[in-house]
Amino acid sequence: MTTQITSARPAAGPRKESRRRPAASSATQVGRPGFAWALPAAVFFALFAIAPLIMVVVLSFMSWDGLGSPEFVGTDNWSRLMDDPVMLKSIWLTLLLTVLGVVVQTPLSIVLGVWAAGHQRNRAVLSVIYFIPLLLSATAVSVLWRALLDPNFGIPADAGWLFGDGNLFGEQATAIGVLAFVSTWQFTPFHTLIYQGAARAIPQVLYQAAEIDGAGRYRQFFHITLPQLRNSMITSMILMIVGGLTTFETVLILTQGGPGTDTTISAYYMYDKAFKGFDFGAGSAIALALVVAATVISLIVVRVSGYDKMRSSMEGVS
């Protein structure tokens, strides 16, 4: 009888886990850069935004023709502008074009943005074609429409039944209409893009609940879509207002402030004073006034609309 002896292995004790120190990252060893990350952008902003603004503030109290030494004249530039009828007229024209831009572009942008956010047939192709003006510069757009609306060689020359004598730049009403149309044609796609992104972010559960309650498309648009687009609407309007107050190249290329001074907005009058009349003091005063006006109006819109205390329009939606 053979006895089989089995050698029992000693029970393995608890394994000691090796505690290794995590290797210190290079960021920890070197130290976080901190402000160094923002330094290039801060230097760029200081050189090309803050420094020119300070120079404009200083020049607004100076008399300088661009060649000699600037002379301090106090508030003389400001008082002359307050008594200048062209300046007062330019303020009214600037406000008119800004209001026209907001009134015309806002509803168009909302409707097109909501439509582009859908899943209609050929929507993508039509959206790409529609967004082409957004890829062009304001100068290129102005040159294009100046050629198309030329009274001698453009579309009006061949469509007298529609444009009359064909000179759309010869009267104030038609010239302002051309400026408003060209700005709408160029910048509406940008604001449409804002509303398109906002409309796509609206939860579909809201529309599904509305359909269950029997709400049609129109009621859904006015009671769901528009309220959800409120924050985007305020953002778009602020951009329109600032853009309308500072627009320049469109007037320079299309009308050059004419006929006479009938389309001379404040930004163009600034250019006319500084670079045509060599009165850089008055031009700087107009520029500073535009900066202050755009800032104040934007702050008023933000405060009145409650944009500074904005909450997500989707809060509470699961």
Steps between C-alpha positions, in 0.01 A plus 500: 500500500649820382448809700494820296629793688394833372700797614265777583608843400491758769202728472583817326484792733350830412684655208656828571402744237786699377431859564670695235502868499345637187756658285483870531369651182708741307247775580548434874878490472529815293204679654184621334556790262200693637480843339755397237222322311310824453803724456519489115131582463524770767797662326323482163183655645698773676695596187214493249199595715589676824791709368311630191198580719718702737649685203151578370398636839806725509459617137135588561629792712768597248518685172715308251518487122722193491822687424587753769498464874161449668370798695278471803164671439295358785139433413506711185463193274197385697331839498552536124346160438197586713439804279574316174174432308665221299600325823150524641360370171749214498385391848140484380599304187709257708208433732266459201720241327555318831125480570432387142761227539349371824139518377568330165773250589355368827178341366677374187778344705258334743284348226795382292688373805205293622448365149870414459493312832241257363536188291332608179597360165794681335533715812877452520559601137283810525663599829847479347394724210333743735807529723733600213473877575629425849831385348559829316645815649292816528726667244450222245123504555485878457706491180276223365174686563645830379568332165161326490310821582702730276251729319690476170624141479315314777159344539310834525618596152314202353197516728378857474142383552600403855772749593383812317801705389721224646700722736426351840777710654358833387237542774523461874212254538623257234863533611407415859291212369801365309720521811239320711452233231871430455557477877204264532625283212843468656438473875168314522676163443721565803204560729318210337787278611450618860129415493563171321728379781257621766201336330679166477567513875130521587392167657263305277303390806346849511360463150382146569310616808350786298382259230333284762318809626385575146721802426570561132822621340419868536419470870814292552706769327364790705468318835806271491751603234501877550523485882786252472681733255478801733863493615627452144275784386659739749850395394413549134345841560805624691723394211268672253500823700878512539547408133250764387671773702847414368428406137724688258621323187151444361431875494851580377472277194130524415408864557806684640260684728294634209301634341649798677501397865174303486666169594790638706480290814718572803770244417537635148501858628785401731696381196407813306616729779823318577629375164342746257490815709820414694325591824608207712383662820137518385526154346626358828216668687246336268672162541496530878133602493419188295684275746318654795161485324543135399609406852219689672228366269629144540501534879146639494378210287673252731355661812145549371476152352645331808774346288751554781293267720429255221416142587493205269170484315518119534529502878278232649456313171598137524 
